[in-house]
Amino acid sequence: MNTFLIIKQKYKNLSPVERKIADFILEKEDEVLSMSVQEMAKQTGTSAAALVRFSRTLGLEGFTQLKQKLSASLASMENPTDFEEVRQNEDVASIKSKIRIRMSNMVEQTNALLTDESVTSVSKMLDNTNMIFVYGIGASSLVAQDIFQKFTRIGKTVFFSQDMHHFAASMVAFDKNSLFIAISNSGKTKEIVTLALIAKKYKIPVIAITSSPTSDLGLAADVLLNSTSGDTFVLRAAATMSLMAQLYVVDILFYSYLSNHFDESLEGIQATRDIIRELEDKE
């Protein structure tokens, strides 16, 4: 994973002392690699202990490993500014490089966060499900539509609607052998949390696709499919990466289910493909 992007992702939650360290790293990445922990502490006006705490906040053992990860991240980038925001009048090659780094980082982070056990658990739950309810707002609605499109093609019954009241009423009416897939990057979206609590009330299992396990949605979920939150750039790069992470999670779940129901799933996909071609031929 790209350590520079990890720092930017966590930046808003860092302490003032940790932000001083983060700012120095992001501004003078080359200098950090040759510094001792004492030199770095002096340059940032902090302490060796603060540098160790900062490293552990990033999930690392200490300052030495932090330097190793920074060095590896720099080596993977075509340009040292690949972790920075898109600039005015930036050339396409540079933008492509920045997006490539973010996409790669998103995949690595999601793979680390998404447990095999959670995917397997949801896949097994789908075996005994007569109705899949799926809901998301904004960008997450695109993920809900993707679930609808994928699973209906292999013969599963999926209910998707943007009308919250219609959705809630349908979920209550068809509560037997159903499950609810709730999608919210923050896990705080009011409508999503409300629907999750309704599902819990009617004993409908809740599957949450979110980057925040400790959010209201994360805590309400029976199974959590953990995605990554993206970074903190102002030009919507974070939203894009969060969306791609959610779609990536859906792909993993879908192909896991398909792998365990291979022949019948392929028959369903082929049948839908054939009917679409037949309709196209008649146009």
C-alpha positions in Angstrom: 0.0 0.0 0.0 1.2 3.5 -0.7 2.2 5.1 2.6 1.8 8.6 1.4 -1.8 8.0 0.5 -2.4 6.2 3.9 -1.0 9.3 5.6 -3.4 11.6 3.6 -6.3 9.2 4.4 -5.7 9.3 8.1 -4.7 13.0 8.2 -8.0 14.5 9.5 -7.9 12.1 12.5 -4.3 12.7 13.5 -3.4 14.6 16.6 -1.7 18.1 16.2 1.7 16.6 16.9 1.1 13.8 14.4 0.0 16.3 11.8 3.3 18.1 12.2 5.1 14.9 11.3 2.7 14.1 8.4 3.2 17.6 7.0 6.9 17.2 7.1 6.8 13.8 5.4 4.5 15.0 2.6 6.5 18.1 2.0 10.0 16.7 2.2 9.6 13.0 1.4 13.2 12.5 0.1 14.8 14.0 3.2 13.0 11.7 5.5 14.6 8.6 4.1 18.1 9.6 5.2 17.2 10.9 8.6 17.6 9.1 12.0 14.7 9.2 14.4 16.5 11.9 16.4 17.1 14.1 13.4 13.5 13.7 12.3 12.3 14.6 15.8 14.4 17.7 15.8 13.2 18.8 12.3 9.6 18.4 13.2 9.8 19.8 16.7 8.5 16.5 18.2 10.1 13.5 19.9 11.3 10.0 19.1 8.3 8.7 21.0 5.9 10.8 18.9 7.5 9.4 15.7 7.0 5.8 17.0 3.4 6.6 17.9 2.8 8.1 14.5 4.3 5.0 12.8 2.0 2.8 14.8 -1.0 4.9 13.9 -0.2 3.9 10.3 -0.2 0.3 11.3 3.7 0.1 11.3 6.0 -1.2 14.0 8.2 2.0 14.2 10.1 4.7 12.5 12.5 2.3 10.7 9.6 0.5 9.0 8.0 3.8 8.2 11.1 4.8 6.2 11.1 1.4 4.5 7.5 1.8 3.5 8.0 5.4 2.3 11.0 4.3 0.2 9.0 1.5 -1.4 6.1 3.9 -2.1 8.4 6.4 -3.8 9.8 3.6 -5.9 6.4 2.6 -7.1 5.4 6.1 -8.3 6.4 7.6 -11.6 6.5 11.0 -10.0 7.1 12.0 -6.3 4.0 14.2 -6.6 1.7 11.3 -7.5 0.1 11.4 -4.0 -0.8 15.1 -4.4 -4.0 16.7 -5.6 -4.6 17.1 -9.3 -3.3 20.5 -10.3 -4.6 23.2 -12.7 -3.6 22.4 -16.3 -2.0 19.1 -15.4 -1.0 16.9 -18.3 -2.9 13.7 -18.9 0.1 11.4 -18.3 0.5 12.8 -14.8 -3.2 12.4 -14.0 -3.1 8.8 -15.3 -0.2 8.1 -13.0 -2.0 9.6 -10.0 -5.2 7.6 -10.6 -3.1 4.4 -11.2 -1.5 4.8 -7.8 -4.9 5.4 -6.1 -6.5 2.4 -7.8 -3.7 0.1 -6.8 -3.8 1.4 -3.3 -7.5 1.0 -3.1 -7.3 -2.7 -4.2 -4.5 -3.4 -1.7 -6.3 -1.7 1.2 -9.6 -3.4 0.4 -8.0 -6.8 0.2 -6.4 -6.2 3.6 -9.7 -5.0 5.2 -12.2 -7.5 3.6 -12.0 -10.8 5.4 -12.4 -14.1 3.6 -14.7 -15.2 6.4 -17.1 -12.4 5.9 -17.4 -13.0 2.1 -17.9 -16.7 2.7 -20.5 -16.0 5.3 -22.6 -13.7 3.1 -22.2 -16.1 0.1 -23.7 -18.9 2.3 -26.5 -16.6 3.5 -27.4 -16.0 -0.1 -28.0 -19.7 -0.6 -31.1 -19.6 1.7 -32.4 -16.2 0.6 -35.5 -15.8 -1.4 -35.2 -12.0 -1.6 -32.2 -9.7 -1.6 -33.0 -6.1 -0.6 -30.3 -3.6 -1.6 -30.2 0.1 -0.9 -27.7 3.0 -1.4 -27.9 6.7 -1.8 -25.8 8.9 -4.2 -22.7 7.0 -5.4 -23.7 4.1 -3.3 -26.9 3.7 -5.4 -24.6 2.8 -8.3 -23.3 -0.1 -6.2 -26.8 -1.1 -5.3 -27.7 -1.2 -9.0 -24.6 -3.2 -9.7 -25.7 -5.8 -7.2 -29.2 -5.8 -8.7 -27.8 -6.3 -12.2 -25.3 -9.0 -11.3 -27.4 -11.2 -9.1 -30.6 -11.1 -11.1 -28.6 -12.4 -14.1 -27.9 -15.6 -12.1 -31.4 -16.1 -11.0 -31.6 -14.4 -7.6 -34.5 -12.1 -6.8 -33.2 -8.6 -5.9 -35.3 -5.6 -4.9 -33.9 -2.2 -5.5 -35.7 1.1 -5.2 -34.7 4.7 -4.5 -38.0 5.4 -2.8 -37.2 4.8 0.9 -40.9 4.5 2.0 -41.6 2.0 -0.8 -38.4 0.1 0.1 -39.2 -0.1 3.8 -42.8 -1.2 3.1 -41.6 -3.9 0.7 -38.9 -5.1 3.1 -41.5 -5.6 5.9 -44.0 -7.3 3.5 -41.4 -9.8 2.2 -39.4 -10.3 5.4 -39.3 -14.1 5.2 -36.0 -15.6 4.1 -34.7 -12.2 2.9 -31.6 -10.2 3.7 -30.7 -6.5 3.4 -27.5 -5.3 1.8 -27.0 -1.7 3.0 -24.3 0.4 1.3 -22.8 3.5 2.9 -19.2 4.5 2.8 -19.4 6.5 6.0 -21.9 4.2 7.7 -23.7 7.3 8.9 -26.2 8.0 6.1 -29.5 8.5 8.0 -31.8 6.7 5.5 -29.5 3.7 5.4 -29.2 3.4 9.1 -33.0 3.8 9.5 -33.6 1.0 7.0 -31.0 -1.2 8.8 -32.8 -0.8 12.1 -36.1 -1.6 10.5 -34.5 -4.8 9.1 -33.2 -5.7 12.5 -36.6 -5.2 14.0 -38.1 -7.7 11.6 -35.2 -10.1 12.0 -33.9 -9.5 8.5 -30.1 -10.1 8.4 -28.2 -6.9 7.6 -25.1 -7.0 5.4 -23.2 -3.7 5.5 -20.7 -2.5 2.8 -19.0 0.3 4.5 -15.5 1.6 5.4 -16.5 2.3 9.0 -17.0 -0.8 11.2 -17.7 1.4 14.3 -20.4 3.5 12.6 -24.1 3.1 13.3 -24.5 1.0 10.2 -21.4 -1.1 11.0 -22.6 -1.8 14.5 -26.1 -2.7 13.2 -24.7 -5.2 10.7 -24.8 -8.9 11.1 -22.0 -9.2 8.6 -19.6 -6.4 7.6 -18.0 -6.3 4.2 -15.3 -3.7 4.9 -14.2 -1.4 2.0 -11.7 1.5 2.1 -12.7 5.1 2.5 -10.4 6.7 -0.1 -8.3 9.7 0.7 -9.1 13.3 1.7 -8.6 15.2 -1.6 -11.0 18.0 -2.3 -11.6 17.2 -6.0 -13.7 14.1 -5.2 -10.8 11.6 -5.6 -11.8 10.1 -2.3 -15.4 9.6 -3.4 -14.2 8.0 -6.6 -11.9 5.6 -4.8 -14.6 4.8 -2.2 -17.0 3.9 -5.0 -14.5 1.8 -6.7 -13.7 0.0 -3.5 -17.4 -0.8 -2.9 -17.8 -2.1 -6.5 -14.6 -4.2 -5.9 -16.2 -5.7 -2.8 -19.3 -6.5 -4.8 -17.3 -8.2 -7.5 -15.5 -10.4 -4.9 -18.8 -11.4 -3.3 -20.4 -12.1 -6.7 -17.6 -14.2 -8.0 -17.4 -16.1 -4.7 -21.1 -17.0 -5.0 -20.8 -17.8 -8.7 -17.8 -20.1 -8.0 -19.9 -22.1 -5.6 -22.8 -22.3 -8.0 -20.9 -22.5 -11.2 -23.0 -24.4 -13.6 -26.4 -22.9 -12.8 -24.9 -19.4 -12.7 -23.4 -19.8 -16.1 -26.7 -21.0 -17.4 -28.4 -17.9 -16.0 -25.8 -15.6 -17.5 -26.1 -17.3 -20.9 -29.9 -17.1 -20.8 -29.9 -13.4 -20.1 -27.2 -12.8 -22.8 -29.3 -14.7 -25.3 -32.5 -12.8 -24.6 -30.7 -9.5 -24.8 -29.2 -10.4 -28.2 -32.7 -11.5 -29.4 -34.2 -8.2 -28.4 -31.3 -6.3 -30.1 -31.9 -8.3 -33.3 -35.5 -7.1 -33.4 -34.7 -3.4 -33.1 
